[in-house]
Amino acid sequence: MPGLFEPLTLRELTIPNRIVVSPMCQYSSTEGFANDWHFVHLASRAVGGAGLVMTEATAVTPEGRISADDLGIWTDAHIGALARIVRFLKGEGSTTGIQLAHAGRKASTYRPGLPEHGAVPLDQGGWEPIAPSATAFSDAYPLPREMTASDIEAVVEAFRMAASRAMHAGFDIVEIHAAHGYLLHQFLSPLSNHRTDAYGGSFENRIRLLLDVVTAVRTVWPEYAPLLVRLSATDWTPGGWDPESSVELARRLGGYGVDLIDCSTGGNVHGATIPIGPGYQVAFAEQIKRGAQIATGAVGLITTPAQANEIVASGKADCVLLAREMLRDPYWPLRAARELKREISWPEQYLRAAPAGTHAR
């Protein structure tokens, strides 16, 4: 089995190692535009040696934002600032990915860190979210409007156009966010989808919107370029979305042109009991990888180089995605290579601090 510092090839893209910077919301945008904060946040992880650097959840429509401070890609005007970031990341040897997202019923909320919490009132800049059904995530969240057929068509088109803009910005990878209780996950789960039309009820109907989105994205996303989907493998709640459904969906997504499943959990049920601990979601990545015969990424309290290497080397997943640990240490890959006695190139500017024998990028 390959180790953490072996390359990973998806279609015609080779990722230099199997360390991925997981999408992490920064809540630092104005009108969806990337700025200097996003540049420094993402660029420092590329300098640190990550094989793939992913943007945060990037809204495909203004009403698809979690908060008014979210990153966006719903207009061509957003391309330039993102392209600047992409150019720098590639110059440091990292591959680049963008996560396309729509928050659905979890939209129009205050960003974390403010004294206010939950729904933003309409007279204070909030908006009416849309969702598969008119059911709020919790009492603190806004009541969404149930989507019409034309709303569904518009969302599919928004993902398609966002993928086209991502291509023009120069990204190597697109990831479709269908996890954490956001719109596409809301359609997947019977706990949030109470529709009686072609997009609700049966498993076949509940997965329809995600398949429509994947199909639309693939019409503009190049054949040579990888396409990822992030799934919440379970709602951690009886009667909700479960691992068996995830395996079957992943199997079908492979046939629709998806190359890797980014395996997370939860986010769709307020107050769900989740047994959080080191690597608590890795088993789902392994189950989907083996059951659906598709590449997977593991995420969730992966913190040490030995832990990350064991996940990949044992075949439980094809890569690991680090979030909080990358916030604590943007140069985690460089440290991991030293601890695991593996080779990794360093920025020429940092060679004076590198281990003996290290080569420059």
Secondary structure in CASP SS format (residue, H / E / C, confidence):
PFRMAT SS
TARGET T0000
AUTHOR 0000-0000-0000
METHOD secondary structure of the structure
MODEL  1
M C 1.00
P C 1.00
G C 1.00
L C 1.00
F C 1.00
E C 1.00
P C 1.00
L E 1.00
T E 1.00
L E 1.00
R C 1.00
E C 1.00
L E 1.00
T E 1.00
I E 1.00
P C 1.00
N C 1.00
R C 1.00
I E 1.00
V E 1.00
V E 1.00
S C 1.00
P C 1.00
M C 1.00
C C 1.00
Q C 1.00
Y C 1.00
S C 1.00
S C 1.00
T E 1.00
E C 1.00
G C 1.00
F E 1.00
A C 1.00
N C 1.00
D H 1.00
W H 1.00
H H 1.00
F H 1.00
V H 1.00
H H 1.00
L H 1.00
A H 1.00
S H 1.00
R H 1.00
A H 1.00
V H 1.00
G C 1.00
G C 1.00
A C 1.00
G C 1.00
L E 1.00
V E 1.00
M E 1.00
T E 1.00
E E 1.00
A E 1.00
T E 1.00
A E 1.00
V C 1.00
T C 1.00
P H 1.00
E H 1.00
G H 1.00
R C 1.00
I C 1.00
S C 1.00
A C 1.00
D C 1.00
D C 1.00
L C 1.00
G E 1.00
I C 1.00
W C 1.00
T C 1.00
D H 1.00
A H 1.00
H H 1.00
I H 1.00
G H 1.00
A H 1.00
L H 1.00
A H 1.00
R H 1.00
I H 1.00
V H 1.00
R H 1.00
F H 1.00
L H 1.00
K H 1.00
G H 1.00
E C 1.00
G C 1.00
S C 1.00
T E 1.00
T E 1.00
G E 1.00
I E 1.00
Q E 1.00
L E 1.00
A E 1.00
H C 1.00
A C 1.00
G H 1.00
R H 1.00
K H 1.00
A C 1.00
S C 1.00
T E 1.00
Y C 1.00
R C 1.00
P C 1.00
G C 1.00
L C 1.00
P C 1.00
E C 1.00
H C 1.00
G C 1.00
A E 1.00
V C 1.00
P C 1.00
L H 1.00
D H 1.00
Q H 1.00
G C 1.00
G C 1.00
W C 1.00
E C 1.00
P C 1.00
I E 1.00
A E 1.00
P C 1.00
S C 1.00
A C 1.00
T C 1.00
A C 1.00
F C 1.00
S C 1.00
D C 1.00
A C 1.00
Y C 1.00
P C 1.00
L C 1.00
P C 1.00
R E 1.00
E E 1.00
M C 1.00
T C 1.00
A H 1.00
S H 1.00
D H 1.00
I H 1.00
E H 1.00
A H 1.00
V H 1.00
V H 1.00
E H 1.00
A H 1.00
F H 1.00
R H 1.00
M H 1.00
A H 1.00
A H 1.00
S H 1.00
R H 1.00
A H 1.00
M H 1.00
H H 1.00
A H 1.00
G C 1.00
F C 1.00
D C 1.00
I E 1.00
V E 1.00
E E 1.00
I E 1.00
H E 1.00
A E 1.00
A C 1.00
H C 1.00
G C 1.00
Y C 1.00
L H 1.00
L H 1.00
H H 1.00
Q H 1.00
F H 1.00
L H 1.00
S C 1.00
P C 1.00
L C 1.00
S C 1.00
N C 1.00
H C 1.00
R C 1.00
T C 1.00
D C 1.00
A C 1.00
Y C 1.00
G C 1.00
G C 1.00
S C 1.00
F H 1.00
E H 1.00
N H 1.00
R H 1.00
I C 1.00
R H 1.00
L H 1.00
L H 1.00
L H 1.00
D H 1.00
V H 1.00
V H 1.00
T H 1.00
A H 1.00
V H 1.00
R H 1.00
T C 1.00
V C 1.00
W C 1.00
P C 1.00
E C 1.00
Y C 1.00
A C 1.00
P C 1.00
L E 1.00
L E 1.00
V E 1.00
R E 1.00
L E 1.00
S E 1.00
A C 1.00
T C 1.00
D C 1.00
W C 1.00
T C 1.00
P C 1.00
G C 1.00
G C 1.00
W C 1.00
D C 1.00
P H 1.00
E H 1.00
S H 1.00
S H 1.00
V H 1.00
E H 1.00
L H 1.00
A H 1.00
R H 1.00
R H 1.00
L H 1.00
G H 1.00
G H 1.00
Y C 1.00
G C 1.00
V C 1.00
D C 1.00
L E 1.00
I E 1.00
D E 1.00
C E 1.00
S E 1.00
T C 1.00
G C 1.00
G C 1.00
N C 1.00
V C 1.00
H C 1.00
G C 1.00
A C 1.00
T C 1.00
I C 1.00
P C 1.00
I C 1.00
G C 1.00
P C 1.00
G C 1.00
Y C 1.00
Q C 1.00
V H 1.00
A H 1.00
F H 1.00
A H 1.00
E H 1.00
Q H 1.00
I H 1.00
K H 1.00
R H 1.00
G H 1.00
A H 1.00
Q C 1.00
I C 1.00
A E 1.00
T E 1.00
G E 1.00
A E 1.00
V E 1.00
G C 1.00
L C 1.00
I C 1.00
T C 1.00
T C 1.00
P H 1.00
A H 1.00
Q H 1.00
A H 1.00
N H 1.00
E H 1.00
I H 1.00
V H 1.00
A H 1.00
S C 1.00
G C 1.00
K C 1.00
A C 1.00
D C 1.00
C E 1.00
V E 1.00
L E 1.00
L E 1.00
A C 1.00
R H 1.00
E H 1.00
M H 1.00
L H 1.00
R H 1.00
D C 1.00
P C 1.00
Y C 1.00
W H 1.00
P H 1.00
L H 1.00
R H 1.00
A H 1.00
A H 1.00
R H 1.00
E H 1.00
L H 1.00
K C 1.00
R C 1.00
E C 1.00
I C 1.00
S C 1.00
W E 1.00
P C 1.00
E H 1.00
Q H 1.00
Y H 1.00
L H 1.00
R H 1.00
A H 1.00
A C 1.00
P C 1.00
A C 1.00
G C 1.00
T C 1.00
H C 1.00
A E 1.00
R C 1.00
END
